[in-house]
Amino acid sequence: MSTLADKRRRVVLHWIGVHALGVAAALFFVLPFVFVVLTSLMSDQQALTRDLVPDTWEWGNYTAVLHTPGFTDWWRNTLLYAGLGTVLTVVSSIPVAYALAKFRFRGQRAALMLVVSMMMLPPQVVVIPMYLFWAKQLDLSGSLWPLIIPMAFGDAFSIFLLRQFLLTIPDEYLDAARVDGCGELRTLLRVVLPMARPGIAAVALFQFFYAWNDYFGPQIYASENPAAWTLSYGLESFKGAHHTNWNLTMAATVLVMAPVILVFFFAQKAFVEGVTLTGVKG
């Protein structure tokens, strides 16, 4: 009996030792979010105390945030920016990544190096000439179009990530499609895209998260027009107006974070698979 108990004790201790780091890391990321959620459900007075659990669950805080003037406009603008920007980025990056991964042409290495160098270029370096172009030449300041339109011309990180994933697709599938009479466009649409879904999902999620959380871009182009603010930029204004109402500020923060968490929760399998396979081949 004692031997069986010792064996069970060793199994439990081994499980704790193996998973201790993972549990600690999980708590490190989860507990701040739990704190934000609990604070968002407190009353105005309790939110200023050291209490961790609400005395009364104030679900009306979320209703108050949603009825804040401009909040629904920030939601609509963010969905437009993140949704349309993601579609444009994916559609424009796939053909370039396909050409860099599966075609052999003069200057291919130079083109790839150009894409990599664009990844290393900080956006702050080109912000002034880009702003002058969009604001002075095209008169699009005060809107999100200076951020959305460039996504129709590809994104260096998305192109590189897709190119790495497409390298994992065997050339034999493409050769078989060409023998059957498929052109390059049809081969891309009928053969490559179905096999590249995990990579496309990873790129789409990366771009969606970037646009949803982008603060720098809206600050540059849309700060002068509150009707064009996104959630990330509008949240800063909301915190300034409710700096003593921590419960409302936390409720607004939860509403901003929730869509991103839900999207990743439902798409994490494809996301992890896509990110993993992009490093298989160089």
Protein Blocks (a to p, Z undefined) as FASTA:
>chain_A
ZZmmmmmmmmmmmmmmmmmmmmmmmmmmmmmmmmmmmmmmpcfklmmmmbfbdfbdcfkl
mmmmmmpghklmmmmmmmmmmmmmmmmmmmmmmmmmmmmmmpccehklmmmmmmmmmmmp
cfklmmmmmmmmmmmmnopghiaklmmmmmmnopfklmmmmmmmmmmpcfklmmmmmmno
pafklmmmmmmmmmmmmmmmmmmmmmmmmmmmpmklmmmmmmmmmklpcfklmmmmmmmm
mmmlmmlmmmmmmmmmmmmmmmmmmmmmmmmmmmmmmmmpZZ
